[in-house]
């Protein structure tokens, strides 16, 4: 079955309009709007599956009006993770947002955010990649500040807008320098073009900083903890699980035009790897001092971005496939583990009305579906076997070993040390949540809240012992990056 490449974007953008219109037009509009979002996201996920099944190993380009779309392994991977996580969040939000008056607006913004991710996945040129990225960003700004009656949400939203907007301007300037040197922004043409070295270095630096802000790479991460803490828990899962990863993949997609591995014009992969070590270390050290469960998870997300960036940086610098596979696999695992952790934290917050770990003492024991799954996600994020997080970190470490030399040893030691360091805040948090003493009431949480969390926990364990189906998809995505200089 042949699927038009623009179908996922059309479904999501049109679905946003439909979800808002239905929500305003009918009785019980909030439920109708939420149901529309679930159906649209399910259809979009299937459309990406069909696109993946119909595409070959070589990127396919298709015109869609003035926009050229590109279907390749990396785009299919990002589209499936984005729509899959979005579907789980939409189901979760059925119950989590049940008392909100503006549910149609929420669902429309959620669909627009995922439409931007779908556009990033399928963009065939740098300018439209930027346009779709801004669509995702603008929707996420509004969702972070969705509870505009709360000062915390408004402050976080404004901070996010200002810092992320600055990053957008810098990224656009970098794209402008690419066009100045190459005369085109088409990814297919850029992969065979050679920019003057000085101009290429300038453009690459601007792209790293601009998209690095979006990806919360240290020292460009300062907006993230406030945004994740203030947003509704479902949106925190989206921000942490796929939005910042989309920024990272947009950066990598753009940098790949300068060559990959030995054919690269300069060592931008090594720069990414060193930024990765800084990012994981800073994220873990600050997370150790957090008593707000969502801020703890937010700083943990910064650290996890470091692991992902390390795999991608080593793979792009040395042309090592297993490092790229590890980094991409960790994107999927992080979407499941951190997305699931934020959803589990949302169950506890929704039930007990607090994010304070001290006040949530024993809460995980009272709601096992949230407490036990949160424990599994935390151990997976620390890389404890047999979770999927252990395998992706193992692949990244293997890539670093294959890189060899003192740098390879340094990257392996940094990865292992930071994984151990993360236990210094995960273990106390779990000990408190699962303590026997503490809160005594045993409330029931809606199955719409706990269902997606349990499903993610099952997938984290399943991918830890049987990763082959996911790895086939991820290997296609890695080949796309390794072939970026030739395709």
C-alpha positions in Angstrom: 0.0 0.0 0.0 1.5 3.4 -1.1 1.1 6.2 1.4 1.6 9.9 0.5 4.5 11.3 2.6 2.5 14.3 3.6 -0.4 12.2 5.0 0.9 12.1 8.7 1.3 15.9 8.7 -2.0 16.5 7.1 -3.8 14.2 9.6 -2.2 15.9 12.6 -2.7 19.5 11.4 -6.2 18.8 10.2 -6.9 16.8 13.4 -5.9 19.8 15.5 -8.5 21.9 13.8 -11.1 19.2 14.1 -10.4 18.5 17.8 -10.8 22.1 18.7 -14.0 22.6 16.6 -15.7 19.4 17.9 -14.7 20.3 21.4 -16.4 23.7 21.1 -19.4 22.6 19.1 -20.9 19.6 20.9 -22.1 18.7 24.4 -19.4 17.1 26.5 -16.9 18.7 24.1 -13.9 17.9 26.3 -14.4 14.2 25.9 -15.2 14.5 22.2 -12.1 16.5 21.6 -9.9 14.0 23.5 -11.4 11.1 21.6 -10.7 12.9 18.3 -7.1 13.4 19.4 -6.7 9.7 20.2 -8.2 8.6 16.8 -6.0 11.1 14.9 -2.8 10.0 16.7 -3.6 6.4 16.1 -4.2 7.0 12.4 -0.9 9.0 12.2 1.0 6.2 13.9 -0.3 3.7 11.4 0.5 6.1 8.5 4.2 6.2 9.6 4.2 2.4 9.8 2.9 2.2 6.2 5.4 4.8 5.1 8.2 2.7 6.6 7.0 -0.4 5.0 6.8 1.2 1.5 10.2 3.0 1.6 13.4 1.5 0.6 16.9 1.9 2.1 17.5 5.0 -0.1 15.9 8.3 1.0 12.8 9.1 -1.2 11.9 12.6 -2.0 8.4 13.8 -2.8 7.1 17.3 -3.6 4.2 18.5 -1.6 3.4 21.9 -3.0 6.3 24.2 -2.2 7.7 21.7 0.3 9.9 18.8 -0.5 9.4 15.8 1.9 12.1 13.2 2.5 11.2 9.6 3.7 14.1 7.7 5.2 14.9 5.5 8.2 15.6 8.4 10.6 12.4 10.2 9.8 10.3 7.0 10.1 11.9 6.4 13.5 11.3 9.9 14.8 7.7 9.9 13.5 6.8 6.5 15.1 8.3 7.5 18.5 6.6 10.9 18.4 3.1 9.7 17.4 3.4 6.6 19.7 4.3 8.7 22.7 1.6 11.2 21.8 -1.1 8.5 21.6 -0.2 7.3 25.1 -0.3 10.9 26.4 -3.6 11.6 24.7 -5.1 8.5 26.4 -3.6 9.5 29.8 -4.9 13.1 29.4 -8.5 11.8 29.1 -8.4 11.3 32.9 -5.6 13.7 33.9 -7.2 16.7 32.3 -10.8 15.7 33.1 -11.5 18.8 35.2 -10.0 21.3 32.7 -12.4 23.7 30.9 -10.0 24.3 28.0 -9.5 20.6 27.0 -10.3 21.4 23.3 -7.4 23.9 23.3 -5.1 21.4 25.0 -5.9 18.6 22.5 -5.5 20.9 19.5 -2.1 22.1 20.8 -1.0 18.6 21.5 -1.8 17.6 17.9 0.0 20.7 16.5 3.1 19.8 18.6 3.2 16.3 17.2 2.5 17.7 13.7 5.7 19.7 14.1 7.6 16.5 15.1 6.2 14.7 12.0 7.3 17.6 9.9 10.8 17.5 11.3 10.9 13.8 10.6 9.9 14.3 6.9 11.4 17.7 6.0 13.6 17.5 2.9 15.3 20.8 3.3 16.8 22.8 6.1 14.3 25.7 5.9 11.2 23.6 6.2 12.9 21.6 8.9 13.2 24.9 10.8 9.6 25.9 10.1 8.2 22.6 11.4 10.5 22.9 14.4 9.0 26.2 15.2 5.5 24.8 14.9 6.4 22.2 17.5 8.1 24.9 19.7 5.2 27.4 19.6 2.7 24.7 20.6 5.0 23.6 23.4 5.3 27.2 24.7 1.5 27.4 25.0 1.3 23.9 26.7 4.0 24.7 29.3 1.9 27.8 30.3 -1.4 26.0 29.9 -2.3 26.6 33.6 -2.0 30.4 33.0 -3.7 31.1 36.3 -0.6 29.8 38.1 2.4 32.1 38.4 4.8 29.2 38.1 3.4 28.2 34.7 3.5 31.7 33.3 7.0 32.3 34.5 8.2 29.0 33.0 6.4 29.6 29.8 8.0 33.1 29.4 11.5 31.8 30.2 11.0 29.0 27.7 9.8 31.5 25.0 12.7 33.9 25.5 15.5 31.3 25.7 14.1 29.0 23.0 13.3 32.0 20.7 16.9 33.1 21.0 18.0 29.6 20.0 15.7 29.7 17.0 17.2 33.0 15.8 20.7 31.5 16.1 19.7 28.3 14.3 18.1 30.4 11.5 21.3 32.4 11.1 23.3 29.2 10.8 20.9 28.0 8.1 21.3 31.4 6.3 25.1 30.9 6.2 24.6 27.4 4.8 22.5 28.9 2.0 25.1 31.7 1.5 27.8 29.1 0.9 25.9 26.4 -1.0 23.1 28.3 -2.7 20.6 25.7 -1.7 19.0 24.2 1.5 17.9 21.0 -0.1 19.3 18.1 2.0 20.0 15.9 -1.1 22.0 18.7 -2.8 23.8 19.8 0.4 25.0 16.2 1.0 27.1 16.5 -2.1 28.1 20.2 -1.8 31.3 21.5 -0.1 31.0 24.8 1.8 34.1 26.9 2.3 35.7 25.7 5.5 35.5 28.9 7.4 31.9 29.4 6.5 31.1 25.8 7.3 32.7 26.1 10.8 30.6 29.3 11.4 27.4 27.7 10.2 28.0 24.5 12.2 28.7 26.4 15.4 25.5 28.4 15.0 23.5 25.2 14.3 25.0 23.5 17.4 24.1 26.4 19.7 20.7 27.1 18.1 19.4 23.5 18.1 21.4 22.8 21.3 19.1 25.2 23.2 16.1 23.2 22.0 17.8 20.0 23.0 18.7 21.3 26.5 22.4 20.6 26.0 24.5 22.1 28.8 25.1 25.1 29.1 22.0 25.8 27.1 19.6 23.9 29.3 18.4 26.5 31.8 14.8 26.7 30.6 14.1 22.9 30.9 13.6 22.3 34.7 11.1 25.1 35.1 9.2 24.1 31.9 9.0 20.4 32.8 7.9 21.1 36.3 5.2 23.6 35.5 3.6 21.8 32.5 0.8 19.3 32.8 2.3 15.8 33.4 1.4 14.5 30.0 3.2 17.5 28.4 6.2 17.0 30.6 6.3 13.4 29.2 6.2 14.9 25.7 8.8 17.5 26.3 11.2 15.1 28.0 10.3 12.0 25.9 10.5 13.4 22.3 10.5 17.3 22.0 14.1 17.8 23.2 15.2 14.7 21.2 13.6 16.2 18.1 15.9 19.2 18.7 18.9 16.9 18.9 18.0 15.0 15.7 17.3 18.2 13.9 20.8 19.3 14.9 22.4 16.0 13.8 20.4 16.0 10.5 21.7 19.5 9.8 25.3 18.8 10.8 25.4 15.6 8.6 25.6 17.8 5.5 29.2 18.5 6.5 30.1 14.8 6.2 30.2 11.8 8.6 33.1 9.9 10.0 36.4 10.2 8.2 34.7 12.2 5.4 33.6 15.0 7.7 35.0 18.4 7.0 35.9 19.0 10.7 35.5 17.2 14.1 32.0 18.3 15.0 31.2 14.8 16.3 34.0 15.2 18.9 32.5 18.5 20.0 29.2 16.8 20.5 30.8 14.0 22.5 32.5 16.5 24.9 29.3 18.5 25.3 27.6 15.1 26.1 30.0 14.4 29.0 29.4 17.9 30.3 25.6 17.6 29.9 25.3 14.2 31.6 27.5 15.3 34.5 25.8 18.6 35.2 22.3 17.0 34.9 23.1 14.3 37.4 24.9 16.5 39.9 22.0 19.0 40.1 19.3 16.2 40.2 20.9 14.9 43.4 19.6 18.0 45.3 16.0 18.0 44.1 13.0 17.2 46.3 10.4 18.0 43.7 9.7 14.8 41.8 9.1 16.5 38.5 12.2 18.7 38.8 14.3 15.7 39.7 13.0 14.0 36.5 13.7 17.2 34.5 17.3 17.3 35.5 17.6 13.6 34.9 16.4 14.3 31.4 19.3 16.7 30.9 21.7 13.8 31.9 19.9 11.4 29.6 20.3 13.8 26.7 24.1 13.6 27.5 24.0 9.8 27.0 22.1 10.1 23.7 24.4 12.9 22.5 27.5 10.8 23.4 26.4 7.9 21.2 25.5 10.2 18.3 28.7 12.2 18.7 31.0 9.2 18.7 29.1 7.7 15.7 29.3 10.8 13.7 33.0 11.4 14.5 34.3 7.9 13.9 31.7 6.5 11.6 30.8 3.8 14.1 27.4 2.3 13.5 26.9 0.7 16.9 27.4 4.1 18.7 24.7 5.6 16.5 22.4 2.6 17.1 23.0 3.0 20.9 22.2 6.7 20.8 19.0 6.3 18.7 18.0 3.2 20.8 18.3 5.4 23.9 16.0 8.0 22.4 13.3 5.3 22.1 14.1 4.0 25.6 14.1 7.4 27.1 10.7 8.2 25.5 9.4 5.1 27.2 11.2 5.3 30.6 11.2 9.1 31.2 7.8 9.5 29.5 6.5 6.7 31.8 8.2 8.2 34.8 6.5 11.6 34.3 3.2 9.9 33.7 3.6 7.9 36.9 4.6 11.0 38.8 1.5 12.7 37.4 -0.7 9.9 38.9 0.8 10.5 42.3 0.5 14.3 41.9 -3.1 14.0 40.7 -4.0 11.8 43.6 -2.1 13.5 46.5 -2.0 17.1 45.2 1.8 17.5 45.6 5.1 17.0 43.9 7.2 17.1 47.1 8.9 13.7 47.6 8.8 14.2 51.4 5.0 14.5 51.3 4.8 11.6 48.8 6.5 9.2 51.2 4.8 5.8 51.0 2.6 7.0 48.1 4.1 4.5 45.7 3.2 1.6 48.0 -0.4 2.9 48.2 -0.7 3.1 44.4 1.5 0.2 43.2 0.7 0.8 39.5 2.5 4.1 39.8 5.1 3.3 42.5 6.4 0.0 41.1 6.5 1.2 37.5 8.3 4.4 38.6 10.9 2.2 40.3 11.3 0.2 37.0 11.7 3.4 35.0 14.2 4.8 37.4 16.3 1.7 37.3 16.1 1.6 33.6 17.3 5.2 33.3 20.3 4.3 35.5 21.1 1.4 33.1 20.3 -1.5 35.4 19.7 -4.8 33.5 17.5 -6.4 32.2 15.8 -3.1 31.2 16.1 -1.6 27.8 18.2 1.3 29.2 21.0 -1.1 30.0 21.2 -2.3 26.4 21.3 1.2 24.8 24.0 2.3 27.2 25.9 -0.9 26.5 25.8 -0.1 22.7 27.1 3.4 23.3 29.9 2.1 25.5 30.8 -0.5 22.9 31.0 2.3 20.3 33.3 4.3 22.6 35.6 1.2 23.0 35.7 0.8 19.2 36.7 4.4 18.9 39.8 3.4 20.9 42.6 5.5 22.3 42.5 7.7 25.4 39.4 9.4 24.3 37.5 6.2 23.9 38.5 5.2 27.5 37.5 8.6 28.8 34.0 8.4 27.2 33.4 4.9 28.6 34.5 5.9 32.1 32.3 9.1 31.9 29.3 7.0 30.8 29.7 4.4 33.6 30.5 6.9 36.3 27.4 9.0 35.5 25.2 5.9 35.4 26.4 5.0 38.9 26.0 8.6 40.0 22.4 8.7 38.9 21.6 6.0 41.5 22.5 8.5 44.2 19.2 10.3 43.6 17.0 7.5 42.1 17.5 5.1 45.1 16.5 7.7 47.8 13.5 8.7 45.8 12.4 5.1 45.4 13.1 4.3 49.0 10.8 7.2 50.0 8.0 6.4 47.6 7.9 2.7 48.5 8.4 3.3 52.3 6.1 1.4 54.7 5.5 4.5 56.8 4.1 7.7 55.3 0.7 8.4 53.8 -1.9 5.9 55.0 -4.8 6.4 52.6 -5.0 3.9 49.7 -6.8 5.8 46.9 -7.6 4.3 43.5 -6.3 5.8 40.3 -8.2 5.7 37.0 -7.1 3.0 34.6 -6.8 5.7 31.9 -4.0 7.1 34.1 -2.3 3.9 35.0 -2.9 2.0 31.7 -0.3 3.9 29.6 2.2 3.7 32.5 1.9 0.0 32.8 2.1 -0.5 29.0 5.4 1.5 29.0 6.8 -0.6 31.8 6.0 -3.8 29.9 7.8 -2.4 26.8 10.9 -1.3 28.8 11.2 -4.9 30.0 10.4 -6.5 26.7 12.9 -4.4 24.8 15.5 -5.3 27.4 15.2 -9.0 26.6 14.0 -8.9 23.0 15.2 -5.7 21.3 15.4 -7.1 17.7 12.2 -5.6 16.3 13.1 -2.1 17.5 16.8 -2.5 16.4 15.8 -3.3 12.8 14.0 0.1 12.7 16.9 1.9 14.5 19.6 0.3 12.3 17.8 1.8 9.2 17.9 5.2 11.0 21.6 4.8 11.8 22.3 3.9 8.1 20.6 7.2 7.1 23.0 9.2 9.3 26.1 7.2 8.2 25.0 7.7 4.6 24.3 11.4 5.1 27.3 12.5 3.2 26.4 10.4 0.1 22.5 10.3 0.0 
